[in-house]
Amino acid sequence: MTESNSEDSAYHLASYPGLELYYEVGWIFFSSVFRRVMTPEQAHLIKKSFDEMWPIRRGLAMQFYNRFFEIAPDAKRLFPSNMEKLYLILMDTIAAIVGALDNRALFESIIGHTALQHERFGVTLSQLTAFGDALIWSLEQQFGSAFTPELREAWIALYEELQTEMIKGAKIRT
């Protein structure tokens, strides 16, 4: 990896075989496409908040799916009528993702596997977006005033990264 010589610039050029990245505190630019990258502070906030919500995971999952089906009623056909098992699967998957925040290869592997499963189910981009909206809403409901703007931004950054990896890892329909 090489960096530009300009120490005054907020931008750094990193060269990898076949890929150029331009970095500016918290953002990565991929040849005119950019996405936000989670900071270590955001990862810490997510881990801490996840530990706090683990005891109420079933209720959170139920609240999440109720909201998700309100936002994306067309997605309900993709799910079984008995959601009990999926409540656990959702929270276990989130636990695995949160646990992999410090291991990029593991994070990408988990998301890649999840993306392929969702591709097989026929998930659309609008459903994926609604999923993120329902997740943030559910977290806001569960945490109340403890869901600070910083914590909200951290979870949004995580979901944006997850969504980017899922789109990259599968053929999500638009």
Summary of the structure (lengths in Angstrom):
residues: 174
radius of gyration: 17.5
end to end distance: 35.4
largest distance: 59.0
contacts: 471
relative contact order: 0.14
helix: 66%
strand: 13%
